[in-house]
Amino acid sequence: MVTLIDELMKEFKKLKRVRGNLFHNFMSFVNIYLSGMNDDKYKKVKNNILNYILVNEKDIKMKLIQN
């Protein structure tokens, strides 16, 4: 799960302009990035990933702030 989150962070950081709250923007990015999956099985996986990010909010924020 951590490697997937790290890869999503790399893609998120490639965005040229990120304004506002980094964590909220990252959550929106992950939701949009993973919403291309149409199968119900993947919707559960997407929800699990989003829940994992919410539970580990402090760690994710620290990783987002670091270069």
PyMOL commands that set and color helices and strands:
alter all, ss='L'
color gray80, all
select helices_A, chain A and resi 2-13+22-34+40-55+57-65
alter helices_A, ss='H'
color red, helices_A
deselect
rebuild
show_as cartoon
